Amino acid sequence: MCVPGCQRTILSRLSRRALLKGAGGAGLAGLGAFAATLPAAAGGEGKGEIEPALAAGNRVQDLTHTLSPDFPTFFGTPGIEKEPLYSWSPDKFNAYMWHVLEHCGTHLDAPLHFTADGPAAADIPAASLVLPLAVIDIRDKAAANSDYQLTPDDVLAWEGVHGALPPRACVAMYSGWEEHIGGNRYRNADQEGLLHFPGFHPETADLLMSERDAMAIAVDTLSLDAGISTGFDTHYKWLPSGRYGLESVANLGAVPASGATLIVGAPKVAGASGGPTRLLALY
């Protein structure tokens, strides 16, 4: 028995091999007959479209918010502005100059963000940008307390269900906070300007570094630290260790708590302390 992903992989390899060897009509006809046995791709309405066979599974979930001037930022000012340089009329092509805050939208915090001379975004090794994803659900606790901080006990509870965290993983806090995007609640500033949203407790950062060998942490809020933090203790522990963080991550509820692979499309900009990032989960 050959599962759909296996079939597609075989077809892809055979197709390339047949073309490289100059296979005749009979060989190509055989490939066509094999392709006809494959199930239609999701949404393909039986037309025989072939999905790519993914190494980590058959699904891809985008974990990235669409960035616009309206997307909330930590500082409360627009994170991106687009200045038109050329337009379809009269230039027959479109091009913009972007004015971007490094830390806006779904984005990466490189070690340089909270160090004097740590690695910049472009210095993060490619092998560190493809990693296991563990999603810790704290929605109930965040709903009860907007200042909640993900604790070592939350990590231990996750491991009690899913087993030990894999090494070099990205550990993501799923607070459900993205439901507040589009309103003031995402920043949740009080009258004194102090922000209120969940984040990682500094002790959790210690645990993930010293005992779990995690590579990255991620949040669906504006900061790795809880909004009430004024010392940014989690940032100052995590980033100087050479690890990185991901903020304002989308759709964490759409991926499994364990077993997914995260692909981090980090900006490769010299000297950048971070930047808007495309995140994809494969499972």
Backbone hydrogen bonds, N-H to C=O, Kabsch-Sander energy under -0.5 kcal/mol:
donor,donor_aa,acceptor,acceptor_aa,energy
3,V,1,M,-0.5
7,Q,3,V,-2.5
8,R,4,P,-2.3
9,T,5,G,-2.0
10,I,6,C,-2.5
11,L,7,Q,-2.7
12,S,8,R,-2.5
13,R,9,T,-2.3
14,L,10,I,-3.1
15,S,11,L,-2.7
16,R,12,S,-2.0
17,R,13,R,-2.5
18,A,14,L,-3.0
19,L,15,S,-2.1
20,L,16,R,-2.5
21,K,17,R,-2.1
22,G,19,L,-0.9
23,A,18,A,-3.2
28,L,24,G,-2.0
29,A,25,G,-2.5
30,G,26,A,-2.1
31,L,27,G,-1.9
32,G,28,L,-2.2
33,A,29,A,-2.3
34,F,30,G,-2.2
35,A,31,L,-2.7
36,A,32,G,-1.7
37,T,33,A,-0.5
37,T,34,F,-1.3
38,L,35,A,-1.6
41,A,49,E,-0.8
44,G,41,A,-3.0
47,K,44,G,-1.5
51,E,49,E,-0.6
54,L,52,P,-0.7
54,L,57,G,-0.7
57,G,54,L,-0.7
61,Q,281,A,-2.8
62,D,60,V,-0.5
63,L,279,L,-2.7
71,F,68,S,-1.7
76,G,73,T,-0.7
81,E,99,H,-1.8
83,E,81,E,-0.6
83,E,97,M,-3.3
85,L,95,A,-2.7
86,Y,95,A,-1.9
91,D,87,S,-1.5
92,K,87,S,-0.6
92,K,88,W,-2.1
93,F,87,S,-0.7
95,A,86,Y,-1.9
97,M,83,E,-3.2
98,W,96,Y,-0.6
99,H,81,E,-2.6
100,V,98,W,-0.5
101,L,79,G,-3.2
104,C,102,E,-1.1
105,G,72,P,-0.5
107,H,105,G,-0.7
107,H,247,E,-1.8
108,L,275,G,-2.2
109,D,245,G,-3.0
110,A,108,L,-0.6
110,A,273,S,-2.2
112,L,119,P,-2.1
113,H,110,A,-2.0
114,F,111,P,-1.4
115,T,112,L,-1.2
121,A,272,A,-2.6
122,A,269,V,-0.7
123,D,120,A,-1.4
124,I,120,A,-0.5
124,I,121,A,-1.2
128,S,125,P,-1.7
129,L,126,A,-1.9
130,V,127,A,-0.6
131,L,262,L,-2.1
133,L,260,A,-2.4
134,A,170,C,-2.7
135,V,257,A,-2.4
136,I,134,A,-0.6
136,I,172,A,-3.1
137,D,135,V,-0.6
138,I,136,I,-0.7
138,I,174,Y,-2.4
142,A,138,I,-2.6
143,A,139,R,-2.5
144,A,140,D,-1.4
145,N,141,K,-1.6
148,Y,145,N,-2.0
150,L,199,G,-2.9
154,D,151,T,-0.6
155,V,151,T,-1.4
156,L,152,P,-2.5
157,A,153,D,-2.4
158,W,154,D,-2.0
159,E,155,V,-2.3
160,G,156,L,-1.8
161,V,157,A,-0.8
161,V,158,W,-1.0
162,H,158,W,-2.8
163,G,159,E,-2.1
168,R,213,D,-2.4
169,A,166,P,-0.8
170,C,132,P,-3.1
171,V,169,A,-0.6
171,V,216,A,-2.4
172,A,134,A,-3.5
172,A,170,C,-0.6
173,M,218,A,-3.1
174,Y,136,I,-2.9
174,Y,172,A,-0.6
175,S,173,M,-0.8
179,E,176,G,-1.5
180,H,177,W,-2.1
181,I,178,E,-1.7
183,G,180,H,-1.6
186,Y,180,H,-0.8
186,Y,183,G,-1.0
187,R,184,N,-0.5
188,N,184,N,-3.0
190,D,194,L,-2.4
193,G,190,D,-1.8
195,L,227,G,-0.7
196,H,187,R,-1.2
196,H,188,N,-0.5
199,G,148,Y,-1.5
200,F,224,L,-3.5
201,H,150,L,-2.2
204,T,201,H,-1.1
205,A,201,H,-1.4
206,D,202,P,-1.9
207,L,203,E,-2.1
208,L,204,T,-2.7
209,M,205,A,-1.8
210,S,206,D,-2.9
211,E,207,L,-2.4
212,R,207,L,-0.8
214,A,208,L,-2.5
215,M,169,A,-2.5
216,A,169,A,-1.9
217,I,244,Y,-1.2
218,A,171,V,-2.2
219,V,246,L,-2.1
220,D,173,M,-0.7
227,G,197,F,-2.4
229,S,226,A,-2.0
236,Y,232,F,-2.4
237,K,233,D,-1.5
238,W,234,T,-3.0
239,L,235,H,-1.9
241,S,238,W,-1.1
242,G,239,L,-2.0
243,R,238,W,-1.0
244,Y,215,M,-1.4
245,G,109,D,-1.9
246,L,217,I,-2.0
247,E,107,H,-2.4
248,S,221,T,-2.5
249,V,219,V,-2.6
250,A,63,L,-2.6
254,A,251,N,-1.7
255,V,252,L,-1.0
260,A,133,L,-0.7
261,T,282,L,-2.9
262,L,131,L,-3.4
263,I,280,L,-3.2
264,V,129,L,-2.9
264,V,262,L,-0.5
265,G,263,I,-0.7
265,G,278,R,-3.1
266,A,264,V,-1.8
269,V,267,P,-1.0
272,A,269,V,-2.0
275,G,108,L,-1.4
277,T,106,T,-2.7
278,R,265,G,-1.1
279,L,277,T,-0.5
280,L,263,I,-2.1
281,A,61,Q,-2.7
282,L,261,T,-2.9
283,Y,59,R,-1.7
